[in-house]
């Protein structure tokens, strides 16, 4: 068990307080894979500033945009242009490894038309 604890500690973002890490952990989805969570947690911690109050509109917006971004990266979901622009802007600098490459419907149709 000590080995798992050592891995978890080494994977924590540097320069974060225990309070910030606990705050972020409370936002993890019950079925969210570790690989997805690692990057969504980085998104949250990069964009949080002061920790928002539980249930606040600020918290709901931040969590929603983190999910938009993660769904886009890992599942290939698309959202209205203004939402995508904001989420991608907030995620600038996050280097995701192992994300799948998605083909959009428009790309598939364009290949068929050629």
Secondary structure in CASP SS format (residue, H / E / C, confidence):
PFRMAT SS
TARGET T0000
AUTHOR 0000-0000-0000
METHOD secondary structure of the structure
MODEL  1
X C 1.00
X H 1.00
X H 1.00
X H 1.00
X H 1.00
X H 1.00
X H 1.00
X H 1.00
X H 1.00
X H 1.00
X C 1.00
X C 1.00
X C 1.00
X C 1.00
X C 1.00
X C 1.00
X C 1.00
X H 1.00
X H 1.00
X H 1.00
X H 1.00
X H 1.00
X H 1.00
X H 1.00
X H 1.00
X C 1.00
X C 1.00
X C 1.00
X C 1.00
X C 1.00
X C 1.00
X C 1.00
X C 1.00
X H 1.00
X H 1.00
X H 1.00
X H 1.00
X H 1.00
X H 1.00
X H 1.00
X H 1.00
X H 1.00
X H 1.00
X H 1.00
X H 1.00
X H 1.00
X H 1.00
X C 1.00
X C 1.00
X C 1.00
X C 1.00
X C 1.00
X C 1.00
X C 1.00
X C 1.00
X C 1.00
X H 1.00
X H 1.00
X H 1.00
X H 1.00
X H 1.00
X H 1.00
X H 1.00
X H 1.00
X H 1.00
X H 1.00
X H 1.00
X H 1.00
X H 1.00
X H 1.00
X H 1.00
X H 1.00
X H 1.00
X H 1.00
X H 1.00
X C 1.00
X C 1.00
X C 1.00
X C 1.00
X C 1.00
X H 1.00
X H 1.00
X H 1.00
X H 1.00
X H 1.00
X H 1.00
X H 1.00
X H 1.00
X H 1.00
X H 1.00
X C 1.00
X C 1.00
X C 1.00
X C 1.00
X C 1.00
X C 1.00
X C 1.00
X C 1.00
X C 1.00
X C 1.00
X C 1.00
X C 1.00
X C 1.00
X C 1.00
X H 1.00
X H 1.00
X H 1.00
X H 1.00
X H 1.00
X H 1.00
X H 1.00
X H 1.00
X H 1.00
X C 1.00
END
